[in-house]
Amino acid sequence: MWKAKIQVTLKKSVLDPQGATVEKALKALGYDNIGDVRVGKYLEVVVEGKDNEEVEEQVVEMCQRLLTNPVIEDYTFEVTEV
Amino acid sequence: MWKAKIQVTLKKSVLDPQGATVEKALKALGYDNIGDVRVGKYLEVVVEGKDNEEVEEQVVEMCQRLLTNPVIEDYTFEVTEV
């Protein structure tokens, strides 16, 4: 069994109002030394598969078909055996 | 400058209806070999600081004060120089 940990972020060119709100809130709490904040999604998916390569291929496909919106989002992931 | 990449997940004991919905949707698309799916948040925060240790301490504090709900959520993060 494998676990895919997937980070989905908005593309740099896409406005992130949620991130801007968190940034403002952090600054209001006194954290003046912070810069840009971006908020995205994080997914953990358990996958049955025979090897790392097969699982990675499937994760890419799942990201493109369902888990992300490739027009406005980027994703990265890592696959580990569990 | 440092970038903190923070993964926030619901604790294992907390029901995750969004994850369950994604799991059902993946299975409906034909991915029968997947198991549990959990959905969380992902944050990237740019922080000014003099060293890794100082920044890590501050990220822990920000997570506990604002970014996560420690009653129902866990978090992990890594800090890298950018």
Backbone of each chain as nested JSON, in Angstrom:
{
  "chains": [
    {"id": "A", "residues": [
      {"number": 1, "name": "MET", "atoms": {"N": [0.832, -1.208, 0.0], "CA": [0.0, 0.0, 0.0], "C": [0.862, 1.253, 0.0]}},
      {"number": 2, "name": "TRP", "atoms": {"N": [0.366, 2.24, -0.682], "CA": [1.106, 3.49, -0.831], "C": [0.231, 4.639, -0.387]}},
      {"number": 3, "name": "LYS", "atoms": {"N": [0.902, 5.689, 0.09], "CA": [0.143, 6.895, 0.413], "C": [0.679, 8.04, -0.428]}},
      {"number": 4, "name": "ALA", "atoms": {"N": [-0.248, 8.687, -1.163], "CA": [0.123, 9.868, -1.937], "C": [-0.259, 11.104, -1.142]}},
      {"number": 5, "name": "LYS", "atoms": {"N": [0.709, 11.996, -0.959], "CA": [0.437, 13.27, -0.291], "C": [0.496, 14.359, -1.348]}},
      {"number": 6, "name": "ILE", "atoms": {"N": [-0.642, 14.978, -1.6], "CA": [-0.79, 15.884, -2.743], "C": [-1.032, 17.313, -2.247]}},
      {"number": 7, "name": "GLN", "atoms": {"N": [-0.203, 18.233, -2.73], "CA": [-0.397, 19.653, -2.417], "C": [-0.939, 20.35, -3.654]}},
      {"number": 8, "name": "VAL", "atoms": {"N": [-2.071, 20.999, -3.507], "CA": [-2.675, 21.714, -4.629], "C": [-2.645, 23.205, -4.313]}},
      {"number": 9, "name": "THR", "atoms": {"N": [-2.041, 23.986, -5.205], "CA": [-1.969, 25.435, -4.977], "C": [-2.538, 26.168, -6.178]}},
      {"number": 10, "name": "LEU", "atoms": {"N": [-3.026, 27.357, -5.946], "CA": [-3.425, 28.22, -7.056], "C": [-2.172, 28.635, -7.819]}},
      {"number": 11, "name": "LYS", "atoms": {"N": [-2.274, 28.748, -9.129], "CA": [-1.141, 29.237, -9.912], "C": [-0.758, 30.64, -9.463]}},
      {"number": 12, "name": "LYS", "atoms": {"N": [0.514, 30.975, -9.648], "CA": [1.014, 32.273, -9.179], "C": [0.226, 33.438, -9.761]}},
      {"number": 13, "name": "SER", "atoms": {"N": [-0.253, 33.281, -10.99], "CA": [-0.955, 34.378, -11.653], "C": [-2.402, 34.522, -11.192]}},
      {"number": 14, "name": "VAL", "atoms": {"N": [-2.877, 33.587, -10.361], "CA": [-4.278, 33.617, -9.933], "C": [-4.369, 34.275, -8.554]}},
      {"number": 15, "name": "LEU", "atoms": {"N": [-5.259, 35.234, -8.425], "CA": [-5.478, 35.918, -7.149], "C": [-5.934, 34.926, -6.074]}},
      {"number": 16, "name": "ASP", "atoms": {"N": [-5.423, 35.114, -4.86], "CA": [-5.762, 34.207, -3.776], "C": [-6.314, 35.017, -2.599]}},
      {"number": 17, "name": "PRO", "atoms": {"N": [-7.611, 35.336, -2.644], "CA": [-8.187, 36.177, -1.592], "C": [-8.11, 35.528, -0.202]}},
      {"number": 18, "name": "GLN", "atoms": {"N": [-8.202, 34.191, -0.167], "CA": [-8.122, 33.508, 1.133], "C": [-6.726, 33.704, 1.737]}},
      {"number": 19, "name": "GLY", "atoms": {"N": [-5.709, 33.566, 0.875], "CA": [-4.346, 33.787, 1.336], "C": [-4.136, 35.227, 1.806]}},
      {"number": 20, "name": "ALA", "atoms": {"N": [-4.704, 36.18, 1.075], "CA": [-4.559, 37.586, 1.452], "C": [-5.214, 37.847, 2.812]}},
      {"number": 21, "name": "THR", "atoms": {"N": [-6.335, 37.18, 3.053], "CA": [-7.036, 37.346, 4.337], "C": [-6.213, 36.774, 5.484]}},
      {"number": 22, "name": "VAL", "atoms": {"N": [-5.638, 35.601, 5.263], "CA": [-4.794, 34.996, 6.302], "C": [-3.581, 35.887, 6.565]}},
      {"number": 23, "name": "GLU", "atoms": {"N": [-3.005, 36.438, 5.506], "CA": [-1.848, 37.331, 5.661], "C": [-2.22, 38.531, 6.535]}},
      {"number": 24, "name": "LYS", "atoms": {"N": [-3.378, 39.134, 6.24], "CA": [-3.835, 40.285, 7.029], "C": [-4.038, 39.893, 8.491]}},
      {"number": 25, "name": "ALA", "atoms": {"N": [-4.638, 38.716, 8.689], "CA": [-4.917, 38.265, 10.062], "C": [-3.619, 38.034, 10.831]}},
      {"number": 26, "name": "LEU", "atoms": {"N": [-2.618, 37.445, 10.158], "CA": [-1.329, 37.213, 10.818], "C": [-0.669, 38.544, 11.176]}},
      {"number": 27, "name": "LYS", "atoms": {"N": [-0.739, 39.491, 10.25], "CA": [-0.144, 40.804, 10.53], "C": [-0.872, 41.494, 11.678]}},
      {"number": 28, "name": "ALA", "atoms": {"N": [-2.199, 41.339, 11.717], "CA": [-2.975, 41.94, 12.808], "C": [-2.592, 41.33, 14.149]}},
      {"number": 29, "name": "LEU", "atoms": {"N": [-2.106, 40.086, 14.135], "CA": [-1.658, 39.442, 15.379], "C": [-0.23, 39.863, 15.751]}},
      {"number": 30, "name": "GLY", "atoms": {"N": [0.388, 40.68, 14.909], "CA": [1.714, 41.188, 15.262], "C": [2.868, 40.57, 14.485]}},
      {"number": 31, "name": "TYR", "atoms": {"N": [2.566, 39.666, 13.566], "CA": [3.643, 39.059, 12.767], "C": [3.961, 39.968, 11.577]}},
      {"number": 32, "name": "ASP", "atoms": {"N": [4.827, 40.95, 11.822], "CA": [5.119, 41.945, 10.783], "C": [6.139, 41.438, 9.775]}},
      {"number": 33, "name": "ASN", "atoms": {"N": [6.804, 40.349, 10.12], "CA": [7.892, 39.862, 9.269], "C": [7.441, 38.829, 8.241]}},
      {"number": 34, "name": "ILE", "atoms": {"N": [6.133, 38.705, 8.024], "CA": [5.712, 37.726, 7.029], "C": [5.413, 38.399, 5.696]}},
      {"number": 35, "name": "GLY", "atoms": {"N": [5.577, 37.616, 4.645], "CA": [5.309, 38.095, 3.303], "C": [4.069, 37.399, 2.77]}},
      {"number": 36, "name": "ASP", "atoms": {"N": [4.151, 37.043, 1.518], "CA": [3.022, 36.445, 0.825], "C": [2.516, 35.164, 1.504]}},
      {"number": 37, "name": "VAL", "atoms": {"N": [1.209, 35.012, 1.573], "CA": [0.597, 33.771, 2.076], "C": [-0.304, 33.212, 0.976]}},
      {"number": 38, "name": "ARG", "atoms": {"N": [-0.157, 31.937, 0.695], "CA": [-1.036, 31.285, -0.293], "C": [-1.71, 30.107, 0.39]}},
      {"number": 39, "name": "VAL", "atoms": {"N": [-2.985, 29.93, 0.105], "CA": [-3.728, 28.829, 0.707], "C": [-4.146, 27.855, -0.387]}},
      {"number": 40, "name": "GLY", "atoms": {"N": [-3.938, 26.594, -0.141], "CA": [-4.32, 25.576, -1.113], "C": [-4.969, 24.386, -0.432]}},
      {"number": 41, "name": "LYS", "atoms": {"N": [-5.03, 23.297, -1.155], "CA": [-5.621, 22.072, -0.605], "C": [-4.524, 21.043, -0.381]}},
      {"number": 42, "name": "TYR", "atoms": {"N": [-4.78, 20.152, 0.534], "CA": [-3.852, 19.061, 0.804], "C": [-4.671, 17.776, 0.832]}},
      {"number": 43, "name": "LEU", "atoms": {"N": [-4.239, 16.778, 0.079], "CA": [-4.965, 15.513, 0.057], "C": [-4.031, 14.354, 0.36]}},
      {"number": 44, "name": "GLU", "atoms": {"N": [-4.535, 13.402, 1.105], "CA": [-3.822, 12.14, 1.302], "C": [-4.69, 11.025, 0.735]}},
      {"number": 45, "name": "VAL", "atoms": {"N": [-4.13, 10.283, -0.187], "CA": [-4.889, 9.194, -0.816], "C": [-4.105, 7.899, -0.655]}},
      {"number": 46, "name": "VAL", "atoms": {"N": [-4.751, 6.895, -0.092], "CA": [-4.137, 5.572, 0.016], "C": [-4.421, 4.807, -1.273]}},
      {"number": 47, "name": "VAL", "atoms": {"N": [-3.371, 4.259, -1.873], "CA": [-3.51, 3.575, -3.165], "C": [-2.87, 2.199, -3.073]}},
      {"number": 48, "name": "GLU", "atoms": {"N": [-3.574, 1.186, -3.59], "CA": [-2.979, -0.144, -3.741], "C": [-2.267, -0.183, -5.088]}},
      {"number": 49, "name": "GLY", "atoms": {"N": [-1.059, -0.697, -5.109], "CA": [-0.357, -0.758, -6.385], "C": [0.905, -1.559, -6.228]}},
      {"number": 50, "name": "LYS", "atoms": {"N": [1.477, -2.012, -7.367], "CA": [2.618, -2.906, -7.207], "C": [3.949, -2.16, -7.068]}},
      {"number": 51, "name": "ASP", "atoms": {"N": [4.082, -1.012, -7.689], "CA": [5.31, -0.243, -7.452], "C": [5.068, 1.256, -7.515]}},
      {"number": 52, "name": "ASN", "atoms": {"N": [6.064, 1.966, -7.03], "CA": [6.038, 3.421, -6.957], "C": [5.633, 4.064, -8.282]}},
      {"number": 53, "name": "GLU", "atoms": {"N": [6.226, 3.555, -9.361], "CA": [6.0, 4.163, -10.67], "C": [4.535, 4.074, -11.093]}},
      {"number": 54, "name": "GLU", "atoms": {"N": [3.97, 2.874, -10.931], "CA": [2.569, 2.665, -11.287], "C": [1.666, 3.591, -10.488]}},
      {"number": 55, "name": "VAL", "atoms": {"N": [1.959, 3.703, -9.175], "CA": [1.133, 4.548, -8.316], "C": [1.263, 6.018, -8.718]}},
      {"number": 56, "name": "GLU", "atoms": {"N": [2.5, 6.449, -8.994], "CA": [2.691, 7.856, -9.391], "C": [1.919, 8.196, -10.656]}},
      {"number": 57, "name": "GLU", "atoms": {"N": [1.955, 7.293, -11.615], "CA": [1.198, 7.512, -12.854], "C": [-0.287, 7.693, -12.57]}},
      {"number": 58, "name": "GLN", "atoms": {"N": [-0.792, 6.824, -11.688], "CA": [-2.214, 6.896, -11.379], "C": [-2.555, 8.185, -10.638]}},
      {"number": 59, "name": "VAL", "atoms": {"N": [-1.666, 8.622, -9.765], "CA": [-1.929, 9.855, -9.016], "C": [-1.978, 11.058, -9.967]}},
      {"number": 60, "name": "VAL", "atoms": {"N": [-1.06, 11.095, -10.927], "CA": [-1.081, 12.174, -11.92], "C": [-2.424, 12.191, -12.643]}},
      {"number": 61, "name": "GLU", "atoms": {"N": [-2.883, 11.01, -13.027], "CA": [-4.154, 10.914, -13.752], "C": [-5.321, 11.386, -12.879]}},
      {"number": 62, "name": "MET", "atoms": {"N": [-5.327, 10.957, -11.609], "CA": [-6.409, 11.364, -10.706], "C": [-6.387, 12.879, -10.492]}},
      {"number": 63, "name": "CYS", "atoms": {"N": [-5.181, 13.458, -10.394], "CA": [-5.076, 14.915, -10.217], "C": [-5.658, 15.632, -11.424]}},
      {"number": 64, "name": "GLN", "atoms": {"N": [-5.328, 15.124, -12.61], "CA": [-5.78, 15.82, -13.808], "C": [-7.272, 15.632, -14.062]}},
      {"number": 65, "name": "ARG", "atoms": {"N": [-7.804, 14.465, -13.674], "CA": [-9.216, 14.212, -13.961], "C": [-10.157, 14.759, -12.907]}},
      {"number": 66, "name": "LEU", "atoms": {"N": [-9.718, 14.759, -11.642], "CA": [-10.683, 15.107, -10.596], "C": [-10.154, 16.044, -9.517]}},
      {"number": 67, "name": "LEU", "atoms": {"N": [-8.929, 15.777, -9.057], "CA": [-8.509, 16.426, -7.811], "C": [-8.106, 17.885, -7.981]}},
      {"number": 68, "name": "THR", "atoms": {"N": [-7.68, 18.267, -9.179], "CA": [-7.28, 19.661, -9.369], "C": [-7.957, 20.233, -10.61]}},
      {"number": 69, "name": "ASN", "atoms": {"N": [-7.956, 21.541, -10.662], "CA": [-8.414, 22.245, -11.85], "C": [-7.17, 22.778, -12.564]}},
      {"number": 70, "name": "PRO", "atoms": {"N": [-6.726, 22.086, -13.616], "CA": [-5.443, 22.44, -14.236], "C": [-5.406, 23.84, -14.847]}},
      {"number": 71, "name": "VAL", "atoms": {"N": [-6.565, 24.461, -15.024], "CA": [-6.577, 25.822, -15.578], "C": [-6.023, 26.823, -14.562]}},
      {"number": 72, "name": "ILE", "atoms": {"N": [-6.384, 26.644, -13.295], "CA": [-5.976, 27.643, -12.296], "C": [-5.092, 27.063, -11.19]}},
      {"number": 73, "name": "GLU", "atoms": {"N": [-4.903, 25.743, -11.184], "CA": [-4.16, 25.156, -10.063], "C": [-2.934, 24.367, -10.527]}},
      {"number": 74, "name": "ASP", "atoms": {"N": [-1.913, 24.379, -9.672], "CA": [-0.753, 23.506, -9.838], "C": [-0.79, 22.464, -8.731]}},
      {"number": 75, "name": "TYR", "atoms": {"N": [-0.078, 21.359, -8.936], "CA": [-0.007, 20.384, -7.843], "C": [1.374, 19.755, -7.794]}},
      {"number": 76, "name": "THR", "atoms": {"N": [1.73, 19.33, -6.581], "CA": [2.927, 18.521, -6.397], "C": [2.516, 17.367, -5.503]}},
      {"number": 77, "name": "PHE", "atoms": {"N": [3.25, 16.269, -5.575], "CA": [2.905, 15.164, -4.681], "C": [4.12, 14.303, -4.425]}},
      {"number": 78, "name": "GLU", "atoms": {"N": [4.069, 13.571, -3.328], "CA": [5.05, 12.515, -3.142], "C": [4.317, 11.237, -2.721]}},
      {"number": 79, "name": "VAL", "atoms": {"N": [4.894, 10.11, -3.139], "CA": [4.295, 8.805, -2.863], "C": [5.237, 8.042, -1.946]}},
      {"number": 80, "name": "THR", "atoms": {"N": [4.703, 7.528, -0.831], "CA": [5.535, 6.732, 0.079], "C": [4.822, 5.424, 0.396]}},
      {"number": 81, "name": "GLU", "atoms": {"N": [5.624, 4.399, 0.656], "CA": [5.029, 3.107, 1.002], "C": [4.566, 3.157, 2.46]}},
      {"number": 82, "name": "VAL", "atoms": {"N": [3.389, 2.608, 2.718], "CA": [2.898, 2.592, 4.11], "C": [2.507, 1.17, 4.525]}}
    ]},
    {"id": "B", "residues": [
      {"number": 1, "name": "MET", "atoms": {"N": [15.184, 35.148, 3.397], "CA": [13.748, 34.839, 3.403], "C": [13.525, 33.337, 3.415]}},
      {"number": 2, "name": "TRP", "atoms": {"N": [12.477, 32.953, 4.097], "CA": [12.166, 31.539, 4.258], "C": [10.738, 31.3, 3.805]}},
      {"number": 3, "name": "LYS", "atoms": {"N": [10.51, 30.091, 3.332], "CA": [9.133, 29.713, 3.005], "C": [8.736, 28.513, 3.856]}},
      {"number": 4, "name": "ALA", "atoms": {"N": [7.626, 28.678, 4.565], "CA": [7.084, 27.561, 5.355], "C": [5.957, 26.919, 4.566]}},
      {"number": 5, "name": "LYS", "atoms": {"N": [6.066, 25.607, 4.376], "CA": [4.995, 24.855, 3.712], "C": [4.292, 24.028, 4.77]}},
      {"number": 6, "name": "ILE", "atoms": {"N": [3.038, 24.35, 5.009], "CA": [2.305, 23.785, 6.147], "C": [1.156, 22.912, 5.653]}},
      {"number": 7, "name": "GLN", "atoms": {"N": [1.127, 21.666, 6.131], "CA": [0.015, 20.766, 5.814], "C": [-0.861, 20.62, 7.045]}},
      {"number": 8, "name": "VAL", "atoms": {"N": [-2.133, 20.918, 6.899], "CA": [-3.061, 20.807, 8.026], "C": [-4.056, 19.7, 7.709]}},
      {"number": 9, "name": "THR", "atoms": {"N": [-4.156, 18.728, 8.609], "CA": [-5.091, 17.618, 8.375], "C": [-6.011, 17.468, 9.571]}},
      {"number": 10, "name": "LEU", "atoms": {"N": [-7.176, 16.924, 9.323], "CA": [-8.058, 16.575, 10.434], "C": [-7.437, 15.418, 11.201]}},
      {"number": 11, "name": "LYS", "atoms": {"N": [-7.598, 15.415, 12.52], "CA": [-7.101, 14.289, 13.302], "C": [-7.787, 13.004, 12.853]}},
      {"number": 12, "name": "LYS", "atoms": {"N": [-7.087, 11.885, 13.044], "CA": [-7.599, 10.591, 12.583], "C": [-8.984, 10.283, 13.149]}},
      {"number": 13, "name": "SER", "atoms": {"N": [-9.241, 10.732, 14.369], "CA": [-10.507, 10.405, 15.033], "C": [-11.654, 11.291, 14.557]}},
      {"number": 14, "name": "VAL", "atoms": {"N": [-11.354, 12.291, 13.734], "CA": [-12.387, 13.225, 13.29], "C": [-12.899, 12.811, 11.908]}},
      {"number": 15, "name": "LEU", "atoms": {"N": [-14.211, 12.72, 11.788], "CA": [-14.829, 12.367, 10.506], "C": [-14.467, 13.389, 9.431]}},
      {"number": 16, "name": "ASP", "atoms": {"N": [-14.232, 12.907, 8.214], "CA": [-13.851, 13.789, 7.117], "C": [-14.803, 13.573, 5.94]}},
      {"number": 17, "name": "PRO", "atoms": {"N": [-15.967, 14.223, 5.969], "CA": [-16.962, 14.007, 4.907], "C": [-16.449, 14.428, 3.531]}},
      {"number": 18, "name": "GLN", "atoms": {"N": [-15.613, 15.475, 3.494], "CA": [-15.078, 15.906, 2.193], "C": [-14.177, 14.813, 1.603]}},
      {"number": 19, "name": "GLY", "atoms": {"N": [-13.355, 14.221, 2.464], "CA": [-12.502, 13.118, 2.012], "C": [-13.326, 11.938, 1.531]}},
      {"number": 20, "name": "ALA", "atoms": {"N": [-14.393, 11.638, 2.278], "CA": [-15.249, 10.505, 1.902], "C": [-15.902, 10.754, 0.545]}},
      {"number": 21, "name": "THR", "atoms": {"N": [-16.274, 12.002, 0.284], "CA": [-16.902, 12.356, -0.997], "C": [-15.898, 12.208, -2.146]}},
      {"number": 22, "name": "VAL", "atoms": {"N": [-14.669, 12.676, -1.915], "CA": [-13.635, 12.547, -2.955], "C": [-13.364, 11.065, -3.224]}},
      {"number": 23, "name": "GLU", "atoms": {"N": [-13.325, 10.27, -2.152], "CA": [-13.093, 8.823, -2.301], "C": [-14.186, 8.197, -3.166]}},
      {"number": 24, "name": "LYS", "atoms": {"N": [-15.433, 8.551, -2.874], "CA": [-16.554, 8.018, -3.668], "C": [-16.431, 8.441, -5.132]}},
      {"number": 25, "name": "ALA", "atoms": {"N": [-16.069, 9.705, -5.347], "CA": [-15.957, 10.226, -6.717], "C": [-14.845, 9.506, -7.473]}},
      {"number": 26, "name": "LEU", "atoms": {"N": [-13.709, 9.262, -6.799], "CA": [-12.609, 8.541, -7.459], "C": [-13.046, 7.12, -7.81]}},
      {"number": 27, "name": "LYS", "atoms": {"N": [-13.756, 6.482, -6.893], "CA": [-14.217, 5.114, -7.164], "C": [-15.221, 5.099, -8.309]}},
      {"number": 28, "name": "ALA", "atoms": {"N": [-16.059, 6.131, -8.366], "CA": [-17.036, 6.228, -9.454], "C": [-16.336, 6.406, -10.802]}},
      {"number": 29, "name": "LEU", "atoms": {"N": [-15.138, 6.982, -10.776], "CA": [-14.363, 7.139, -12.016], "C": [-13.61, 5.864, -12.386]}},
      {"number": 30, "name": "GLY", "atoms": {"N": [-13.715, 4.842, -11.546], "CA": [-13.089, 3.57, -11.885], "C": [-11.832, 3.227, -11.105]}},
      {"number": 31, "name": "TYR", "atoms": {"N": [-11.43, 4.087, -10.194], "CA": [-10.235, 3.791, -9.395], "C": [-10.629, 2.914, -8.198]}},
      {"number": 32, "name": "ASP", "atoms": {"N": [-10.667, 1.613, -8.436], "CA": [-11.138, 0.693, -7.393], "C": [-10.052, 0.355, -6.382]}},
      {"number": 33, "name": "ASN", "atoms": {"N": [-8.812, 0.726, -6.718], "CA": [-7.693, 0.319, -5.866], "C": [-7.313, 1.375, -4.839]}},
      {"number": 34, "name": "ILE", "atoms": {"N": [-8.199, 2.354, -4.647], "CA": [-7.832, 3.363, -3.651], "C": [-8.503, 3.074, -2.314]}},
      {"number": 35, "name": "GLY", "atoms": {"N": [-7.84, 3.54, -1.259], "CA": [-8.378, 3.38, 0.085], "C": [-8.805, 4.733, 0.609]}},
      {"number": 36, "name": "ASP", "atoms": {"N": [-8.519, 4.942, 1.864], "CA": [-8.934, 6.153, 2.557], "C": [-8.418, 7.43, 1.872]}},
      {"number": 37, "name": "VAL", "atoms": {"N": [-9.273, 8.438, 1.785], "CA": [-8.869, 9.759, 1.292], "C": [-9.148, 10.78, 2.394]}},
      {"number": 38, "name": "ARG", "atoms": {"N": [-8.161, 11.622, 2.689], "CA": [-8.36, 12.693, 3.671], "C": [-8.045, 14.015, 2.994]}},
      {"number": 39, "name": "VAL", "atoms": {"N": [-8.88, 15.002, 3.261], "CA": [-8.658, 16.32, 2.66], "C": [-8.303, 17.314, 3.755]}},
      {"number": 40, "name": "GLY", "atoms": {"N": [-7.282, 18.096, 3.52], "CA": [-6.876, 19.106, 4.491], "C": [-6.528, 20.406, 3.8]}},
      {"number": 41, "name": "LYS", "atoms": {"N": [-5.843, 21.258, 4.533], "CA": [-5.436, 22.544, 3.991], "C": [-3.927, 22.555, 3.779]}},
      {"number": 42, "name": "TYR", "atoms": {"N": [-3.505, 23.387, 2.849], "CA": [-2.086, 23.558, 2.591], "C": [-1.795, 25.049, 2.554]}},
      {"number": 43, "name": "LEU", "atoms": {"N": [-0.817, 25.477, 3.305], "CA": [-0.481, 26.906, 3.332], "C": [0.991, 27.121, 3.042]}},
      {"number": 44, "name": "GLU", "atoms": {"N": [1.286, 28.148, 2.278], "CA": [2.669, 28.585, 2.085], "C": [2.788, 29.988, 2.657]}},
      {"number": 45, "name": "VAL", "atoms": {"N": [3.706, 30.166, 3.589], "CA": [3.89, 31.474, 4.217], "C": [5.352, 31.885, 4.056]}},
      {"number": 46, "name": "VAL", "atoms": {"N": [5.569, 33.057, 3.5], "CA": [6.92, 33.604, 3.394], "C": [7.225, 34.351, 4.686]}},
      {"number": 47, "name": "VAL", "atoms": {"N": [8.371, 34.031, 5.291], "CA": [8.728, 34.623, 6.58], "C": [10.142, 35.195, 6.494]}},
      {"number": 48, "name": "GLU", "atoms": {"N": [10.319, 36.404, 7.01], "CA": [11.664, 36.973, 7.164], "C": [12.198, 36.518, 8.518]}},
      {"number": 49, "name": "GLY", "atoms": {"N": [13.442, 36.051, 8.541], "CA": [13.995, 35.644, 9.83], "C": [15.462, 35.359, 9.678]}},
      {"number": 50, "name": "LYS", "atoms": {"N": [16.175, 35.307, 10.814], "CA": [17.618, 35.167, 10.661], "C": [18.078, 33.721, 10.523]}},
      {"number": 51, "name": "ASP", "atoms": {"N": [17.398, 32.79, 11.148], "CA": [17.768, 31.388, 10.912], "C": [16.556, 30.465, 10.973]}},
      {"number": 52, "name": "ASN", "atoms": {"N": [16.798, 29.272, 10.485], "CA": [15.786, 28.231, 10.413], "C": [15.052, 28.028, 11.73]}},
      {"number": 53, "name": "GLU", "atoms": {"N": [15.836, 28.006, 12.82], "CA": [15.245, 27.719, 14.132], "C": [14.235, 28.787, 14.538]}},
      {"number": 54, "name": "GLU", "atoms": {"N": [14.635, 30.038, 14.353], "CA": [13.762, 31.154, 14.712], "C": [12.466, 31.085, 13.898]}},
      {"number": 55, "name": "VAL", "atoms": {"N": [12.604, 30.806, 12.597], "CA": [11.426, 30.758, 11.734], "C": [10.522, 29.587, 12.141]}},
      {"number": 56, "name": "GLU", "atoms": {"N": [11.124, 28.437, 12.422], "CA": [10.309, 27.277, 12.825], "C": [9.502, 27.564, 14.085]}},
      {"number": 57, "name": "GLU", "atoms": {"N": [10.154, 28.206, 15.037], "CA": [9.439, 28.566, 16.272], "C": [8.232, 29.451, 15.979]}},
      {"number": 58, "name": "GLN", "atoms": {"N": [8.457, 30.408, 15.093], "CA": [7.371, 31.331, 14.774], "C": [6.241, 30.625, 14.031]}},
      {"number": 59, "name": "VAL", "atoms": {"N": [6.599, 29.687, 13.159], "CA": [5.562, 28.964, 12.412], "C": [4.708, 28.128, 13.372]}},
      {"number": 60, "name": "VAL", "atoms": {"N": [5.351, 27.476, 14.33], "CA": [4.597, 26.701, 15.323], "C": [3.607, 27.614, 16.04]}},
      {"number": 61, "name": "GLU", "atoms": {"N": [4.079, 28.79, 16.43], "CA": [3.218, 29.732, 17.142], "C": [2.038, 30.184, 16.268]}},
      {"number": 62, "name": "MET", "atoms": {"N": [2.331, 30.486, 14.996], "CA": [1.259, 30.92, 14.091], "C": [0.242, 29.803, 13.881]}},
      {"number": 63, "name": "CYS", "atoms": {"N": [0.733, 28.56, 13.772], "CA": [-0.184, 27.425, 13.598], "C": [-1.104, 27.303, 14.802]}},
      {"number": 64, "name": "GLN", "atoms": {"N": [-0.526, 27.454, 15.991], "CA": [-1.333, 27.258, 17.192], "C": [-2.303, 28.409, 17.44]}},
      {"number": 65, "name": "ARG", "atoms": {"N": [-1.888, 29.616, 17.048], "CA": [-2.744, 30.769, 17.335], "C": [-3.805, 31.014, 16.275]}},
      {"number": 66, "name": "LEU", "atoms": {"N": [-3.475, 30.723, 15.015], "CA": [-4.416, 31.122, 13.957], "C": [-4.665, 30.075, 12.881]}},
      {"number": 67, "name": "LEU", "atoms": {"N": [-3.595, 29.427, 12.437], "CA": [-3.736, 28.665, 11.191], "C": [-4.442, 27.326, 11.362]}},
      {"number": 68, "name": "THR", "atoms": {"N": [-4.378, 26.761, 12.549], "CA": [-5.038, 25.467, 12.738], "C": [-5.931, 25.514, 13.968]}},
      {"number": 69, "name": "ASN", "atoms": {"N": [-6.832, 24.558, 14.029], "CA": [-7.661, 24.358, 15.216], "C": [-7.106, 23.129, 15.928]}},
      {"number": 70, "name": "PRO", "atoms": {"N": [-6.318, 23.334, 16.992], "CA": [-5.621, 22.197, 17.605], "C": [-6.555, 21.153, 18.226]}},
      {"number": 71, "name": "VAL", "atoms": {"N": [-7.824, 21.484, 18.389], "CA": [-8.766, 20.502, 18.941], "C": [-9.04, 19.391, 17.925]}},
      {"number": 72, "name": "ILE", "atoms": {"N": [-9.18, 19.775, 16.667], "CA": [-9.56, 18.769, 15.667], "C": [-8.514, 18.573, 14.57]}},
      {"number": 73, "name": "GLU", "atoms": {"N": [-7.468, 19.405, 14.554], "CA": [-6.518, 19.32, 13.44], "C": [-5.086, 19.059, 13.907]}},
      {"number": 74, "name": "ASP", "atoms": {"N": [-4.344, 18.361, 13.071], "CA": [-2.896, 18.207, 13.238], "C": [-2.207, 18.998, 12.133]}},
      {"number": 75, "name": "TYR", "atoms": {"N": [-0.937, 19.308, 12.331], "CA": [-0.214, 19.979, 11.254], "C": [1.227, 19.494, 11.201]}},
      {"number": 76, "name": "THR", "atoms": {"N": [1.78, 19.549, 10.003], "CA": [3.212, 19.328, 9.821], "C": [3.691, 20.458, 8.924]}},
      {"number": 77, "name": "PHE", "atoms": {"N": [4.981, 20.762, 8.992], "CA": [5.487, 21.798, 8.102], "C": [6.967, 21.601, 7.852]}},
      {"number": 78, "name": "GLU", "atoms": {"N": [7.433, 22.171, 6.755], "CA": [8.882, 22.266, 6.566], "C": [9.225, 23.695, 6.151]}},
      {"number": 79, "name": "VAL", "atoms": {"N": [10.4, 24.123, 6.58], "CA": [10.85, 25.482, 6.291], "C": [12.064, 25.394, 5.384]}},
      {"number": 80, "name": "THR", "atoms": {"N": [12.042, 26.128, 4.277], "CA": [13.196, 26.141, 3.379], "C": [13.574, 27.578, 3.053]}},
      {"number": 81, "name": "GLU", "atoms": {"N": [14.856, 27.798, 2.799], "CA": [15.317, 29.141, 2.447], "C": [14.95, 29.418, 0.983]}},
      {"number": 82, "name": "VAL", "atoms": {"N": [14.469, 30.612, 0.714], "CA": [14.118, 30.961, -0.675], "C": [14.801, 32.256, -1.088]}}
    ]}
  ]
}
